[in-house]
Amino acid sequence: MKIGDLVRWAGTFAQRRGRADTGIVVGGPHDSRHEDTDTPSSYEVVWFDAGAIFWHAESNLEVISENR
């Protein structure tokens, strides 16, 4: 996953229902791993429907179209 990729929320239907469905990666990866945790890399996403920017773990995002 990289900046410019088109993504959608990869959670369950119940999780997707309350979230904007499509967005674009504008930042990251940000490795938020610490010595005492194993938190995965996260990416900053602009969600089109919500008009907002949020950070999400890579496991919660699905790439729809890759930026070339």
N, C-alpha and C positions, 0 to 999 in steps of 0.2 A: 504494500500500500504506500502511496506517495502523494505529495501535494498535487492537486488537480484531478485526482480520481473522483469519479461520481460514485457515491455510496448510498446504501439504504440500511435501515436498522435491521439487524439480524436476529433480534429476539423473537419470542413467541408472539402469536397473534394478539394476545391480551396486552403484551408490552407495546407492540407496534400501534395498537388502536389509539393510544393517547399521545403518540409521538409523530413528529413530522416524518414523512416516509423517505424523502430523497434529499440528499445534500452533497456538498463538495468538500473535499479535504483541503484545508487552508493552512494547516500547521502540523508539525510533528515529523517523525515520531518523538515523543517525549518519554524517555525511559524513567519510570517512576519507581523502579526497584530500589529497595533499601536493604540493609543488612538483615533486618528481622522479618521482612515480608517478601513475597514473590509476586508483586503486582506487575502486570504486563505493560507493554508500551501503549501509549495512548495517542490519539490524533484529534486535532481541532477540526470540527466540522461546522460549516454554515448550512443550516437546515432551511430549505427554500420556503416551505409552508409556514414554518414558525417565525422566519425572519430573525433567527437567533443563532448564536455561536456557542457550542458546547464542546468539552473534551470528553472522549469516549475511549474505552479500552478497545483494542483491535478486534477482540473476540466478539464485540457487540456490533461490528460493522461488516457489511458485505459489499464488495466492489461490484458495481454494475458495469462500469466502463472505465478502462485505464487511460490515464493521460499519457500521451506519447512523448 
